[in-house]
Amino acid sequence: MVIDLHAHFVPRAFLEAIEKEGAPFGASLRRDGKDPTMVVGGRPYGPITKHYFETRPRLAEMDKTRVDVQVLSLCPPMVYWADGFGVRLAQTFNDELAAAVADEPDRLAGLATVPLQDVPAATTELERAMGLGLRGVSIGSNVNGKDLDHEDFLPFFAKAEALRALVFIHPLDVIGVERIRSYYLHNGLGNPFDTAVAAARLAMGGILDRFPRLQICLAHGGGALPYLAGRLDRVYKVRPEARGKARRRPSSYLRRFHYDTVVHSDLALRYLVDAVGNDRVVVGSDYRFDMGCLDPVRTLTAVRELSRKDRSAILGGKAATKLLRL
């Protein structure tokens, strides 16, 4: 069973809420084209085509690309920008997602969104969303600049571990953005770098030791993390400020994460599988962004650098099935 663990969903009700109530928070819905675009803090996100909120075209493309199940989650800008409004936005999204999944339980699964700018509210909403039948939660690589190893987030991770909720980390508000605005580098470089920062801080900050049963999947093949693990080990060895919170060297935590296949390089995917094992890699498409991989099965099947065993393990969905408890 091919399970695409990285696919985005933006329901109409979520867009309408931004349009009606987003102005005080610097958000709006721009309708100057065929499809609406979310605008937050002056930055556009979109256009949001019907594929993001209508089930029929989504299922048609899944059938065409031989994807059995898509796991739906919210795309950036998420809800951290919305202060108190973020709670209502998250509830709206999760209710709509749960309804979409309930209509197609054999084809769709869902990851909640939560207002992590308010950790108690996020923890409460995660528990409510899991009660609706969602399988986990998608969070940003940082929350308004606050890194994920901050002690404020400990109750959230404790709740996620207790609920056996998969935590999918997606890059958001990437570091050094002023230097990478040109050439679309905020995505090409910024996204994978920010994912690496988030994952490294979870490992080196002791969060993975503190919550040993916490299940985390990293978008875009873990970003830069797998390819810089040796350098992080060197930091850990020679710099005292890198030690003291984590029990082991950074590379020993690579298998604490799962990774999707959205890397756009056969050699990079081969390295990823060698580094973490085929049982830690899941199919991803980043549906339906142009930076995604919209035919993930065909793309993965064509990777000659992978053995048949590796391809079968990843496409067979064993890791994803276990993570999502499907």
Beta strands, then each sheet from edge to edge (+ up, - down):
strand 1: 3-8
strand 2: 27-30
strand 3: 37-40
strand 4: 43-45
strand 5: 69-73
strand 6: 108-112
strand 7: 136-140
strand 8: 142-143
strand 9: 146-147
strand 10: 166-170
strand 11: 216-218
strand 12: 257-260
strand 13: 281-282
sheet 1: 1+ 5+ 6+ 7+ 10+ 11+ 12+ 13+
sheet 2: 2+ 3- 4+
sheet 3: 8+ 9-
end
